[in-house]
Amino acid sequence: MTSSALTKPQMRGLLAKRLRFHIVGAFAVSLGVAAFYKFAVAEQRKKAYADFYRNYDSMKDFEEMKKAGIFQSAK
Amino acid sequence: MFFRAAWSLVLRKTGPGIRGMHSPGSAAHGEGKMPPYTSYHAQRTYPMPDEPFCTELNAEQRALKEKEKGSWTQLSHAEKVALYRLQFHETFAEMNRRSNEWKTVMGCVFFFFGLTALLIWWQRVYVFPEKPITLTDEWKAQQLQRVLDMKGNPVQGLASRWDYEKKEWKK
């Protein structure tokens, strides 16, 4: 027909190729997101709570709140 | 692109009425339909329409159609292109060409954002009633002080950002 012969395009396995690419990608992305969440959010939060309660004196806290006058039953 | 698709769908429904019309003395292009009401519109989702693009053929084109009934290997390249052009309005490359429509769309969107902003501003000045007492700054400050006294969310939230010794927000 025309001057130069074109290369024959990929005829088969198009869905399989796309699926493979996307499945691998989906795995990688979800693992990455989960790892990020674990370290940036979950571990941070656990540390924050541990630090808060390490030297927490609940009676002192109560006295401070009582002095601020928020309780109705303890003035 | 969706407008064109919707428009051509509308036209296809009213198609049978319009296709019957033949404008007398039409150009050599010969599609026999009054522009812009052609019932033919190239669509990626409808690649093989029922009717060919040119229905009124002159003698030369009719001869070509006869030749098409024989072996296609005898058609020259120019003849094949001519037959394509008789059958179809636009090639896929032509129908899929990009346009500058998005600029118009974005412009109109932003324009209406701005118009809406002006309307809402007018509304705030002339329509809204007085703020309730609970939204005044004084009340809000007292409310915040009460929450801090109660030590709301002392681990990671509000009270954790307040420095109780210095009585100010932590840096």
gemmi code that builds the backbone of each chain (N, CA, C; Angstrom):
import gemmi

chains = {
    "A": [
        ("MET", (0.822, -1.214, 0.000), (0.000, 0.000, 0.000), (0.851, 1.256, 0.000)),
        ("THR", (1.264, 1.671, 1.201), (2.091, 2.897, 1.289), (3.572, 2.518, 1.184)),
        ("SER", (4.437, 3.475, 1.441), (5.866, 3.280, 1.164), (6.491, 2.267, 2.133)),
        ("SER", (6.559, 2.591, 3.471), (7.301, 1.711, 4.379), (6.335, 0.798, 5.115)),
        ("ALA", (6.819, -0.393, 5.443), (5.988, -1.332, 6.189), (6.048, -0.961, 7.668)),
        ("LEU", (4.899, -0.851, 8.316), (4.885, -0.540, 9.744), (5.129, -1.817, 10.530)),
        ("THR", (5.674, -1.663, 11.739), (5.845, -2.840, 12.596), (4.480, -3.309, 13.049)),
        ("LYS", (4.350, -4.618, 13.163), (3.050, -5.174, 13.564), (2.822, -4.826, 15.028)),
        ("PRO", (1.659, -4.268, 15.350), (1.456, -3.871, 16.750), (1.179, -5.086, 17.623)),
        ("GLN", (1.241, -4.896, 18.908), (0.948, -5.951, 19.872), (-0.518, -6.343, 19.729)),
        ("MET", (-0.778, -7.614, 19.436), (-2.149, -8.024, 19.166), (-2.784, -8.767, 20.330)),
        ("ARG", (-1.950, -9.440, 21.125), (-2.519, -10.297, 22.169), (-1.987, -9.930, 23.533)),
        ("GLY", (-2.660, -10.413, 24.523), (-2.152, -10.267, 25.878), (-2.169, -8.845, 26.378)),
        ("LEU", (-3.027, -8.002, 25.815), (-3.030, -6.595, 26.222), (-3.595, -6.447, 27.626)),
        ("LEU", (-4.692, -7.172, 27.880), (-5.289, -7.078, 29.214), (-4.352, -7.652, 30.258)),
        ("ALA", (-3.707, -8.778, 29.925), (-2.809, -9.406, 30.897), (-1.673, -8.459, 31.250)),
        ("LYS", (-1.138, -7.812, 30.231), (-0.031, -6.884, 30.487), (-0.488, -5.745, 31.379)),
        ("ARG", (-1.677, -5.192, 31.080), (-2.178, -4.070, 31.874), (-2.447, -4.498, 33.295)),
        ("LEU", (-3.032, -5.706, 33.449), (-3.344, -6.201, 34.785), (-2.086, -6.388, 35.600)),
        ("ARG", (-1.064, -6.975, 34.966), (0.177, -7.231, 35.696), (0.760, -5.920, 36.204)),
        ("PHE", (0.808, -4.955, 35.298), (1.353, -3.656, 35.682), (0.583, -3.062, 36.854)),
        ("HIS", (-0.724, -3.113, 36.740), (-1.513, -2.440, 37.759), (-1.588, -3.213, 39.057)),
        ("ILE", (-1.546, -4.534, 38.989), (-1.593, -5.315, 40.228), (-0.305, -5.098, 41.012)),
        ("VAL", (0.812, -5.163, 40.315), (2.089, -4.917, 40.992), (2.106, -3.519, 41.591)),
        ("GLY", (1.659, -2.560, 40.798), (1.614, -1.182, 41.282), (0.709, -1.032, 42.481)),
        ("ALA", (-0.459, -1.677, 42.434), (-1.409, -1.547, 43.533), (-0.821, -2.122, 44.819)),
        ("PHE", (-0.166, -3.264, 44.699), (0.501, -3.865, 45.864), (1.515, -2.916, 46.456)),
        ("ALA", (2.354, -2.389, 45.562), (3.435, -1.519, 46.027), (2.870, -0.283, 46.710)),
        ("VAL", (1.863, 0.322, 46.068), (1.300, 1.560, 46.626), (0.626, 1.286, 47.954)),
        ("SER", (-0.133, 0.190, 48.041), (-0.843, -0.032, 49.305), (0.124, -0.393, 50.419)),
        ("LEU", (1.169, -1.176, 50.088), (2.166, -1.472, 51.120), (2.868, -0.195, 51.564)),
        ("GLY", (3.183, 0.653, 50.588), (3.850, 1.907, 50.921), (2.998, 2.776, 51.815)),
        ("VAL", (1.731, 2.897, 51.457), (0.838, 3.738, 52.255), (0.689, 3.169, 53.658)),
        ("ALA", (0.547, 1.838, 53.758), (0.389, 1.219, 55.078), (1.635, 1.443, 55.923)),
        ("ALA", (2.817, 1.275, 55.321), (4.060, 1.473, 56.075), (4.177, 2.908, 56.535)),
        ("PHE", (3.845, 3.830, 55.617), (3.925, 5.242, 55.977), (3.000, 5.549, 57.145)),
        ("TYR", (1.752, 5.040, 57.043), (0.793, 5.301, 58.119), (1.306, 4.763, 59.440)),
        ("LYS", (1.849, 3.530, 59.394), (2.316, 2.917, 60.638), (3.354, 3.794, 61.314)),
        ("PHE", (4.336, 4.280, 60.520), (5.419, 5.012, 61.156), (5.079, 6.461, 61.445)),
        ("ALA", (4.357, 7.071, 60.533), (4.103, 8.491, 60.717), (2.961, 8.752, 61.682)),
        ("VAL", (1.975, 7.856, 61.740), (0.785, 8.135, 62.540), (0.721, 7.222, 63.763)),
        ("ALA", (0.733, 5.904, 63.516), (0.442, 4.973, 64.612), (1.545, 5.002, 65.673)),
        ("GLU", (2.801, 4.897, 65.210), (3.893, 4.867, 66.188), (4.015, 6.201, 66.908)),
        ("GLN", (3.787, 7.294, 66.157), (3.827, 8.623, 66.785), (2.801, 8.722, 67.903)),
        ("ARG", (1.626, 8.245, 67.615), (0.549, 8.362, 68.587), (0.862, 7.518, 69.824)),
        ("LYS", (1.347, 6.316, 69.604), (1.675, 5.447, 70.740), (2.737, 6.106, 71.602)),
        ("LYS", (3.723, 6.723, 70.956), (4.793, 7.382, 71.687), (4.237, 8.556, 72.481)),
        ("ALA", (3.335, 9.329, 71.842), (2.783, 10.504, 72.517), (2.039, 10.085, 73.777)),
        ("TYR", (1.239, 9.021, 73.665), (0.505, 8.566, 74.837), (1.439, 8.043, 75.909)),
        ("ALA", (2.460, 7.282, 75.507), (3.405, 6.742, 76.487), (4.110, 7.875, 77.217)),
        ("ASP", (4.539, 8.893, 76.453), (5.230, 10.019, 77.085), (4.305, 10.766, 78.032)),
        ("PHE", (3.055, 10.916, 77.644), (2.128, 11.674, 78.489), (1.898, 10.969, 79.814)),
        ("TYR", (1.695, 9.657, 79.747), (1.323, 8.957, 80.973), (2.490, 8.475, 81.802)),
        ("ARG", (3.722, 8.646, 81.310), (4.886, 8.165, 82.067), (4.967, 8.843, 83.432)),
        ("ASN", (4.865, 10.197, 83.411), (4.986, 10.938, 84.675), (3.693, 11.651, 84.999)),
        ("TYR", (2.572, 10.999, 84.764), (1.280, 11.661, 84.950), (0.803, 11.500, 86.378)),
        ("ASP", (0.445, 12.619, 87.006), (-0.080, 12.583, 88.357), (-1.542, 13.009, 88.269)),
        ("SER", (-2.439, 12.035, 88.415), (-3.850, 12.360, 88.189), (-4.393, 13.261, 89.287)),
        ("MET", (-3.904, 13.113, 90.536), (-4.419, 13.959, 91.627), (-4.011, 15.402, 91.413)),
        ("LYS", (-2.795, 15.602, 90.966), (-2.347, 16.982, 90.700), (-3.215, 17.603, 89.607)),
        ("ASP", (-3.494, 16.812, 88.588), (-4.340, 17.281, 87.487), (-5.713, 17.672, 88.020)),
        ("PHE", (-6.235, 16.823, 88.898), (-7.560, 17.082, 89.464), (-7.553, 18.386, 90.256)),
        ("GLU", (-6.499, 18.587, 91.065), (-6.436, 19.803, 91.871), (-6.399, 21.030, 90.983)),
        ("GLU", (-5.643, 20.947, 89.899), (-5.566, 22.094, 88.977), (-6.931, 22.411, 88.395)),
        ("MET", (-7.649, 21.348, 87.993), (-8.969, 21.565, 87.403), (-9.930, 22.131, 88.422)),
        ("LYS", (-9.807, 21.644, 89.677), (-10.709, 22.125, 90.720), (-10.470, 23.597, 90.973)),
        ("LYS", (-9.172, 23.984, 90.986), (-8.828, 25.391, 91.214), (-9.372, 26.259, 90.089)),
        ("ALA", (-9.388, 25.735, 88.865), (-9.906, 26.529, 87.738), (-11.418, 26.697, 87.811)),
        ("GLY", (-12.075, 25.865, 88.662), (-13.489, 26.090, 88.937), (-14.439, 25.462, 87.960)),
        ("ILE", (-14.057, 24.370, 87.303), (-14.962, 23.784, 86.321), (-15.913, 22.767, 86.936)),
        ("PHE", (-15.629, 22.302, 88.157), (-16.484, 21.262, 88.728), (-17.647, 21.877, 89.468)),
        ("GLN", (-18.773, 21.156, 89.422), (-19.926, 21.604, 90.197), (-19.947, 20.924, 91.562)),
        ("SER", (-19.402, 19.689, 91.631), (-19.532, 18.917, 92.861), (-18.301, 19.036, 93.734)),
        ("ALA", (-17.218, 19.607, 93.207), (-16.016, 19.768, 94.033), (-15.508, 21.174, 93.842)),
        ("LYS", (-15.616, 21.993, 94.897), (-15.192, 23.403, 94.725), (-13.877, 23.624, 95.457)),
    ],
    "B": [
        ("MET", (-16.765, 17.828, 23.539), (-16.878, 16.524, 22.843), (-18.220, 15.883, 23.199)),
        ("PHE", (-18.627, 16.074, 24.439), (-19.905, 15.500, 24.848), (-21.065, 16.246, 24.214)),
        ("PHE", (-20.852, 17.597, 24.006), (-21.915, 18.344, 23.352), (-22.145, 17.785, 21.968)),
        ("ARG", (-20.995, 17.533, 21.248), (-21.136, 17.041, 19.878), (-21.802, 15.676, 19.863)),
        ("ALA", (-21.411, 14.840, 20.843), (-22.010, 13.505, 20.893), (-23.503, 13.602, 21.166)),
        ("ALA", (-23.858, 14.464, 22.138), (-25.283, 14.602, 22.476), (-26.043, 15.160, 21.300)),
        ("TRP", (-25.430, 16.174, 20.637), (-26.095, 16.810, 19.507), (-26.321, 15.816, 18.387)),
        ("SER", (-25.296, 14.984, 18.139), (-25.466, 14.033, 17.037), (-26.487, 12.969, 17.394)),
        ("LEU", (-26.602, 12.646, 18.706), (-27.633, 11.701, 19.140), (-29.021, 12.280, 18.875)),
        ("VAL", (-29.147, 13.598, 19.220), (-30.425, 14.274, 18.975), (-30.743, 14.221, 17.490)),
        ("LEU", (-29.712, 14.503, 16.687), (-29.938, 14.551, 15.246), (-30.281, 13.183, 14.703)),
        ("ARG", (-29.662, 12.146, 15.280), (-29.940, 10.816, 14.743), (-31.406, 10.465, 14.956)),
        ("LYS", (-31.941, 10.928, 16.077), (-33.355, 10.642, 16.327), (-34.226, 11.329, 15.286)),
        ("THR", (-33.886, 12.586, 14.943), (-34.672, 13.316, 13.947), (-34.118, 13.077, 12.559)),
        ("GLY", (-33.173, 12.130, 12.453), (-32.472, 11.867, 11.191), (-33.383, 11.574, 10.015)),
        ("PRO", (-34.235, 10.575, 10.129), (-35.016, 10.157, 8.949), (-35.744, 11.312, 8.269)),
        ("GLY", (-36.148, 12.304, 9.039), (-36.858, 13.407, 8.405), (-35.928, 14.251, 7.571)),
        ("ILE", (-34.708, 14.466, 8.082), (-33.804, 15.418, 7.423), (-33.103, 14.768, 6.248)),
        ("ARG", (-32.816, 13.473, 6.371), (-32.040, 12.827, 5.311), (-32.760, 12.887, 3.978)),
        ("GLY", (-34.078, 12.928, 4.006), (-34.817, 12.938, 2.745), (-34.598, 14.191, 1.940)),
        ("MET", (-34.131, 15.281, 2.604), (-33.996, 16.551, 1.888), (-32.790, 16.526, 0.969)),
        ("HIS", (-32.964, 17.054, -0.223), (-31.826, 17.216, -1.133), (-31.843, 18.644, -1.621)),
        ("SER", (-30.812, 19.385, -1.295), (-30.790, 20.773, -1.767), (-30.434, 20.764, -3.240)),
        ("PRO", (-31.199, 21.428, -4.063), (-30.930, 21.393, -5.503), (-29.669, 22.179, -5.821)),
        ("GLY", (-28.914, 21.693, -6.778), (-27.701, 22.394, -7.211), (-26.653, 22.404, -6.119)),
        ("SER", (-26.519, 21.285, -5.409), (-25.522, 21.271, -4.324), (-24.133, 21.183, -4.909)),
        ("ALA", (-23.138, 21.499, -4.113), (-21.750, 21.567, -4.588), (-21.234, 20.173, -4.929)),
        ("ALA", (-20.079, 20.127, -5.526), (-19.482, 18.855, -5.936), (-19.233, 17.962, -4.721)),
        ("HIS", (-19.132, 18.547, -3.569), (-19.010, 17.785, -2.324), (-20.160, 16.801, -2.196)),
        ("GLY", (-21.332, 17.310, -2.583), (-22.510, 16.474, -2.788), (-23.006, 15.681, -1.615)),
        ("GLU", (-23.034, 16.198, -0.407), (-23.625, 15.360, 0.635), (-25.122, 15.511, 0.666)),
        ("GLY", (-25.667, 16.509, -0.049), (-27.109, 16.602, -0.192), (-27.824, 16.953, 1.089)),
        ("LYS", (-27.109, 17.538, 2.095), (-27.795, 17.885, 3.342), (-27.491, 19.338, 3.640)),
        ("MET", (-28.432, 20.021, 4.221), (-28.235, 21.449, 4.508), (-27.367, 21.612, 5.732)),
        ("PRO", (-26.252, 22.335, 5.606), (-25.455, 22.561, 6.804), (-26.166, 23.521, 7.737)),
        ("PRO", (-25.994, 23.531, 9.042), (-25.207, 22.533, 9.776), (-26.009, 21.305, 10.174)),
        ("TYR", (-27.216, 21.137, 9.622), (-28.068, 20.035, 10.071), (-27.754, 18.732, 9.380)),
        ("THR", (-26.457, 18.386, 9.271), (-26.140, 17.074, 8.723), (-26.487, 16.042, 9.769)),
        ("SER", (-26.978, 14.928, 9.337), (-27.275, 13.877, 10.298), (-26.060, 12.993, 10.493)),
        ("TYR", (-24.933, 13.398, 9.941), (-23.714, 12.602, 10.058), (-22.729, 13.361, 10.930)),
        ("HIS", (-22.257, 12.700, 11.987), (-21.221, 13.341, 12.788), (-20.239, 12.289, 13.241)),
        ("ALA", (-18.980, 12.479, 12.911), (-17.966, 11.474, 13.238), (-17.864, 11.313, 14.742)),
        ("GLN", (-17.951, 10.065, 15.201), (-17.891, 9.795, 16.632), (-17.021, 8.598, 16.896)),
        ("ARG", (-16.140, 8.749, 17.867), (-15.262, 7.640, 18.209), (-16.061, 6.440, 18.687)),
        ("THR", (-17.192, 6.685, 19.319), (-17.975, 5.587, 19.895), (-18.946, 4.994, 18.886)),
        ("TYR", (-18.992, 5.556, 17.686), (-19.930, 5.029, 16.683), (-19.200, 5.015, 15.359)),
        ("PRO", (-18.198, 4.127, 15.209), (-17.264, 4.257, 14.080), (-17.855, 3.898, 12.718)),
        ("MET", (-18.893, 3.093, 12.672), (-19.428, 2.660, 11.371), (-20.894, 3.066, 11.253)),
        ("PRO", (-21.153, 4.319, 10.901), (-22.545, 4.750, 10.831), (-23.309, 4.053, 9.709)),
        ("ASP", (-24.635, 4.160, 9.783), (-25.464, 3.405, 8.833), (-25.315, 3.945, 7.417)),
        ("GLU", (-25.347, 5.290, 7.320), (-25.339, 5.881, 5.968), (-23.976, 6.456, 5.661)),
        ("PRO", (-23.566, 6.404, 4.384), (-22.302, 7.035, 4.022), (-22.421, 8.553, 4.086)),
        ("PHE", (-21.283, 9.198, 4.121), (-21.269, 10.635, 4.279), (-21.831, 11.335, 3.037)),
        ("CYS", (-21.381, 10.935, 1.845), (-21.872, 11.534, 0.604), (-22.895, 10.600, -0.021)),
        ("THR", (-24.110, 11.091, -0.146), (-25.114, 10.238, -0.776), (-25.362, 10.647, -2.228)),
        ("GLU", (-25.132, 11.911, -2.539), (-25.323, 12.360, -3.926), (-23.983, 12.295, -4.626)),
        ("LEU", (-23.835, 11.359, -5.526), (-22.539, 11.185, -6.191), (-22.626, 11.685, -7.623)),
        ("ASN", (-21.571, 12.349, -8.073), (-21.551, 12.714, -9.492), (-21.049, 11.516, -10.291)),
        ("ALA", (-20.944, 11.693, -11.603), (-20.687, 10.544, -12.497), (-19.364, 9.885, -12.157)),
        ("GLU", (-18.361, 10.730, -11.899), (-17.023, 10.211, -11.618), (-17.049, 9.343, -10.366)),
        ("GLN", (-17.778, 9.846, -9.331), (-17.838, 9.115, -8.075), (-18.632, 7.822, -8.241)),
        ("ARG", (-19.647, 7.879, -9.101), (-20.429, 6.655, -9.319), (-19.585, 5.606, -10.006)),
        ("ALA", (-18.760, 6.057, -10.958), (-17.864, 5.114, -11.634), (-16.916, 4.482, -10.644)),
        ("LEU", (-16.439, 5.295, -9.709), (-15.517, 4.783, -8.696), (-16.197, 3.721, -7.843)),
        ("LYS", (-17.465, 3.968, -7.507), (-18.208, 3.011, -6.701), (-18.373, 1.689, -7.445)),
        ("GLU", (-18.539, 1.790, -8.759), (-18.650, 0.558, -9.549), (-17.336, -0.196, -9.500)),
        ("LYS", (-16.219, 0.565, -9.611), (-14.906, -0.076, -9.614), (-14.650, -0.750, -8.270)),
        ("GLU", (-15.246, -0.155, -7.227), (-15.055, -0.712, -5.887), (-15.656, -2.106, -5.778)),
        ("LYS", (-16.621, -2.401, -6.633), (-17.270, -3.714, -6.536), (-16.359, -4.826, -7.021)),
        ("GLY", (-15.313, -4.434, -7.773), (-14.360, -5.444, -8.244), (-13.281, -5.686, -7.209)),
        ("SER", (-12.123, -6.135, -7.689), (-11.032, -6.447, -6.767), (-10.391, -5.155, -6.292)),
        ("TRP", (-10.199, -5.064, -4.992), (-9.661, -3.839, -4.424), (-8.183, -3.635, -4.731)),
        ("THR", (-7.491, -4.688, -5.104), (-6.075, -4.513, -5.411), (-5.885, -3.649, -6.650)),
        ("GLN", (-6.975, -3.477, -7.448), (-6.838, -2.676, -8.660), (-7.063, -1.197, -8.410)),
        ("LEU", (-7.448, -0.848, -7.185), (-7.668, 0.558, -6.880), (-6.339, 1.212, -6.562)),
        ("SER", (-6.148, 2.425, -7.081), (-4.935, 3.157, -6.720), (-5.117, 3.759, -5.337)),
        ("HIS", (-3.996, 4.264, -4.795), (-4.051, 4.831, -3.458), (-5.002, 6.018, -3.418)),
        ("ALA", (-4.936, 6.869, -4.418), (-5.793, 8.058, -4.446), (-7.261, 7.662, -4.519)),
        ("GLU", (-7.544, 6.571, -5.238), (-8.940, 6.123, -5.336), (-9.435, 5.607, -3.994)),
        ("LYS", (-8.553, 4.884, -3.297), (-8.971, 4.377, -1.979), (-9.272, 5.527, -1.028)),
        ("VAL", (-8.406, 6.569, -1.098), (-8.649, 7.725, -0.231), (-9.965, 8.390, -0.615)),
        ("ALA", (-10.229, 8.489, -1.932), (-11.475, 9.125, -2.385), (-12.682, 8.336, -1.893)),
        ("LEU", (-12.582, 6.997, -1.941), (-13.704, 6.181, -1.450), (-13.903, 6.387, 0.047)),
        ("TYR", (-12.787, 6.474, 0.765), (-12.900, 6.721, 2.208), (-13.615, 8.031, 2.468)),
        ("ARG", (-13.220, 9.035, 1.697), (-13.805, 10.357, 1.926), (-15.282, 10.395, 1.556)),
        ("LEU", (-15.694, 9.519, 0.618), (-17.123, 9.441, 0.307), (-17.897, 8.819, 1.463)),
        ("GLN", (-17.237, 7.831, 2.074), (-17.950, 7.083, 3.113), (-17.955, 7.793, 4.448)),
        ("PHE", (-16.840, 8.419, 4.777), (-16.686, 9.000, 6.115), (-16.424, 10.486, 6.039)),
        ("HIS", (-16.926, 11.190, 7.041), (-16.726, 12.632, 7.108), (-15.302, 12.954, 7.526)),
        ("GLU", (-14.847, 12.331, 8.633), (-13.515, 12.649, 9.156), (-12.781, 11.370, 9.512)),
        ("THR", (-11.444, 11.399, 9.391), (-10.672, 10.272, 9.891), (-10.647, 10.326, 11.413)),
        ("PHE", (-10.183, 9.232, 12.000), (-10.078, 9.203, 13.457), (-9.143, 10.288, 13.957)),
        ("ALA", (-8.049, 10.494, 13.243), (-7.123, 11.537, 13.663), (-7.804, 12.898, 13.614)),
        ("GLU", (-8.610, 13.125, 12.587), (-9.281, 14.425, 12.483), (-10.352, 14.572, 13.551)),
        ("MET", (-11.141, 13.513, 13.773), (-12.245, 13.673, 14.737), (-11.736, 13.776, 16.155)),
        ("ASN", (-10.557, 13.205, 16.409), (-10.026, 13.252, 17.772), (-9.121, 14.434, 18.019)),
        ("ARG", (-9.056, 15.361, 17.080), (-8.128, 16.486, 17.265), (-8.514, 17.261, 18.510)),
        ("ARG", (-7.451, 17.779, 19.156), (-7.737, 18.518, 20.373), (-8.207, 19.910, 19.994)),
        ("SER", (-8.787, 20.581, 20.989), (-9.304, 21.921, 20.709), (-8.973, 22.815, 21.891)),
        ("ASN", (-9.360, 24.063, 21.767), (-9.135, 25.010, 22.858), (-10.379, 25.211, 23.705)),
        ("GLU", (-11.295, 24.257, 23.604), (-12.568, 24.434, 24.323), (-12.358, 24.537, 25.821)),
        ("TRP", (-11.324, 23.806, 26.329), (-11.143, 23.784, 27.774), (-10.873, 25.171, 28.327)),
        ("LYS", (-10.249, 26.020, 27.526), (-9.969, 27.372, 28.018), (-11.277, 28.130, 28.228)),
        ("THR", (-12.201, 27.975, 27.269), (-13.507, 28.620, 27.425), (-14.213, 28.098, 28.664)),
        ("VAL", (-14.153, 26.774, 28.830), (-14.864, 26.172, 29.966), (-14.297, 26.699, 31.279)),
        ("MET", (-12.963, 26.662, 31.409), (-12.346, 27.128, 32.658), (-12.643, 28.594, 32.879)),
        ("GLY", (-12.611, 29.375, 31.797), (-12.918, 30.793, 31.941), (-14.317, 31.010, 32.481)),
        ("CYS", (-15.275, 30.290, 31.921), (-16.658, 30.453, 32.399), (-16.797, 29.980, 33.836)),
        ("VAL", (-16.118, 28.895, 34.173), (-16.190, 28.394, 35.556), (-15.682, 29.453, 36.519)),
        ("PHE", (-14.529, 30.028, 36.219), (-13.971, 31.025, 37.137), (-14.840, 32.270, 37.186)),
        ("PHE", (-15.399, 32.623, 36.020), (-16.277, 33.792, 36.008), (-17.446, 33.590, 36.959)),
        ("PHE", (-18.055, 32.400, 36.901), (-19.207, 32.166, 37.772), (-18.811, 32.027, 39.224)),
        ("PHE", (-17.584, 31.542, 39.478), (-17.095, 31.565, 40.864), (-17.098, 32.988, 41.380)),
        ("GLY", (-16.529, 33.892, 40.552), (-16.439, 35.281, 40.976), (-17.809, 35.905, 41.166)),
        ("LEU", (-18.703, 35.618, 40.230), (-20.050, 36.180, 40.336), (-20.735, 35.704, 41.603)),
        ("THR", (-20.575, 34.410, 41.885), (-21.179, 33.853, 43.110), (-20.576, 34.503, 44.342)),
        ("ALA", (-19.269, 34.765, 44.300), (-18.633, 35.410, 45.454), (-19.244, 36.790, 45.683)),
        ("LEU", (-19.473, 37.527, 44.611), (-20.072, 38.852, 44.775), (-21.470, 38.756, 45.365)),
        ("LEU", (-22.232, 37.775, 44.858), (-23.597, 37.609, 45.382), (-23.587, 37.293, 46.870)),
        ("ILE", (-22.655, 36.403, 47.253), (-22.616, 36.010, 48.664), (-22.177, 37.167, 49.533)),
        ("TRP", (-21.272, 37.997, 49.026), (-20.833, 39.157, 49.786), (-22.006, 40.108, 50.016)),
        ("TRP", (-22.755, 40.356, 48.951), (-23.932, 41.231, 49.079), (-24.886, 40.669, 50.115)),
        ("GLN", (-25.051, 39.337, 50.058), (-25.963, 38.680, 50.981), (-25.514, 38.882, 52.426)),
        ("ARG", (-24.189, 38.762, 52.626), (-23.683, 38.898, 53.985), (-23.925, 40.306, 54.502)),
        ("VAL", (-23.820, 41.291, 53.615), (-23.977, 42.682, 54.064), (-25.443, 43.030, 54.272)),
        ("TYR", (-26.316, 42.594, 53.366), (-27.691, 43.105, 53.384), (-28.735, 42.129, 53.891)),
        ("VAL", (-28.395, 40.847, 54.031), (-29.435, 39.873, 54.365), (-29.239, 39.252, 55.745)),
        ("PHE", (-27.980, 38.910, 56.068), (-27.766, 38.133, 57.302), (-28.132, 38.933, 58.532)),
        ("PRO", (-28.751, 38.278, 59.544), (-29.064, 38.980, 60.792), (-27.831, 39.090, 61.682)),
        ("GLU", (-28.010, 39.671, 62.891), (-26.908, 39.824, 63.834), (-26.363, 38.462, 64.256)),
        ("LYS", (-25.058, 38.435, 64.595), (-24.485, 37.181, 65.093), (-25.034, 36.890, 66.474)),
        ("PRO", (-25.319, 35.622, 66.811), (-25.743, 35.312, 68.176), (-24.610, 35.575, 69.156)),
        ("ILE", (-24.961, 35.705, 70.447), (-23.983, 36.118, 71.459), (-22.841, 35.111, 71.551)),
        ("THR", (-23.144, 33.842, 71.279), (-22.116, 32.808, 71.420), (-21.021, 32.908, 70.368)),
        ("LEU", (-21.221, 33.738, 69.354), (-20.175, 33.863, 68.326), (-19.341, 35.125, 68.504)),
        ("THR", (-19.627, 35.923, 69.528), (-18.794, 37.118, 69.738), (-17.426, 36.680, 70.259)),
        ("ASP", (-16.435, 37.511, 70.071), (-15.067, 37.154, 70.443), (-14.929, 36.912, 71.935)),
        ("GLU", (-15.644, 37.726, 72.701), (-15.548, 37.608, 74.164), (-16.016, 36.234, 74.627)),
        ("TRP", (-17.186, 35.852, 74.123), (-17.752, 34.554, 74.502), (-16.837, 33.424, 74.059)),
        ("LYS", (-16.310, 33.532, 72.830), (-15.441, 32.464, 72.304), (-14.186, 32.335, 73.140)),
        ("ALA", (-13.651, 33.457, 73.613), (-12.454, 33.400, 74.455), (-12.758, 32.696, 75.768)),
        ("GLN", (-13.920, 33.022, 76.366), (-14.280, 32.364, 77.625), (-14.484, 30.866, 77.415)),
        ("GLN", (-15.058, 30.530, 76.267), (-15.300, 29.120, 75.956), (-13.978, 28.368, 75.845)),
        ("LEU", (-13.012, 28.999, 75.135), (-11.706, 28.363, 74.964), (-11.008, 28.184, 76.311)),
        ("GLN", (-11.119, 29.189, 77.168), (-10.483, 29.102, 78.489), (-11.067, 27.930, 79.275)),
        ("ARG", (-12.384, 27.745, 79.168), (-13.025, 26.647, 79.882), (-12.539, 25.288, 79.380)),
        ("VAL", (-12.388, 25.167, 78.068), (-11.898, 23.894, 77.507), (-10.475, 23.631, 77.970)),
        ("LEU", (-9.654, 24.671, 78.018), (-8.280, 24.482, 78.478), (-8.251, 24.109, 79.954)),
        ("ASP", (-9.157, 24.709, 80.755), (-9.223, 24.336, 82.169), (-9.594, 22.872, 82.324)),
        ("MET", (-10.460, 22.385, 81.471), (-10.866, 20.983, 81.544), (-9.835, 20.059, 80.945)),
        ("LYS", (-8.782, 20.631, 80.373), (-7.701, 19.871, 79.725), (-8.269, 18.932, 78.670)),
        ("GLY", (-8.964, 19.493, 77.723), (-9.529, 18.695, 76.634), (-8.439, 18.212, 75.683)),
        ("ASN", (-8.403, 16.904, 75.442), (-7.401, 16.288, 74.545), (-5.976, 16.648, 74.948)),
        ("PRO", (-5.546, 16.258, 76.139), (-4.242, 16.707, 76.609), (-3.063, 15.986, 75.976)),
        ("VAL", (-3.294, 14.861, 75.262), (-2.169, 14.081, 74.741), (-1.684, 14.631, 73.411)),
        ("GLN", (-2.607, 14.742, 72.449), (-2.188, 15.223, 71.125), (-3.005, 16.399, 70.630)),
        ("GLY", (-4.044, 16.777, 71.357), (-5.004, 17.752, 70.860), (-4.795, 19.132, 71.433)),
        ("LEU", (-5.938, 19.804, 71.743), (-5.904, 21.231, 72.048), (-5.053, 21.547, 73.278)),
        ("ALA", (-5.347, 20.849, 74.409), (-4.650, 21.206, 75.649), (-3.171, 20.875, 75.572)),
        ("SER", (-2.782, 19.964, 74.685), (-1.362, 19.636, 74.570), (-0.587, 20.770, 73.914)),
        ("ARG", (-1.290, 21.704, 73.256), (-0.599, 22.806, 72.588), (-0.497, 24.024, 73.501)),
        ("TRP", (-1.084, 23.946, 74.683), (-1.111, 25.098, 75.584), (-0.091, 24.888, 76.685)),
        ("ASP", (0.683, 25.911, 76.944), (1.691, 25.855, 78.005), (1.039, 26.390, 79.280)),
        ("TYR", (0.823, 25.466, 80.269), (0.070, 25.879, 81.459), (0.881, 26.751, 82.404)),
        ("GLU", (2.251, 26.641, 82.331), (3.055, 27.511, 83.205), (3.065, 28.925, 82.690)),
        ("LYS", (3.367, 29.053, 81.435), (3.526, 30.404, 80.895), (2.187, 30.997, 80.446)),
        ("LYS", (1.146, 30.204, 80.459), (-0.191, 30.671, 80.050), (-0.169, 31.225, 78.617)),
        ("GLU", (0.394, 30.462, 77.720), (0.369, 30.870, 76.301), (0.478, 29.613, 75.467)),
        ("TRP", (0.293, 29.780, 74.167), (0.396, 28.634, 73.259), (1.856, 28.221, 73.147)),
        ("LYS", (2.048, 26.896, 73.050), (3.422, 26.399, 72.914), (3.953, 26.772, 71.528)),
        ("LYS", (5.264, 27.021, 71.497), (5.851, 27.417, 70.203), (6.088, 26.191, 69.329)),
    ],
}
model = gemmi.Model(1)
for chain_id, residues in chains.items():
    chain = gemmi.Chain(chain_id)
    for i, (resn, *xyz) in enumerate(residues, 1):
        res = gemmi.Residue()
        res.name, res.seqid = resn, gemmi.SeqId(i, " ")
        for name, pos in zip(("N", "CA", "C"), xyz):
            atom = gemmi.Atom()
            atom.name, atom.element = name, gemmi.Element(name[0])
            atom.pos, atom.b_iso = gemmi.Position(*pos), 0.0
            res.add_atom(atom)
        chain.add_residue(res)
    model.add_chain(chain)
structure = gemmi.Structure()
structure.add_model(model)
structure.setup_entities()
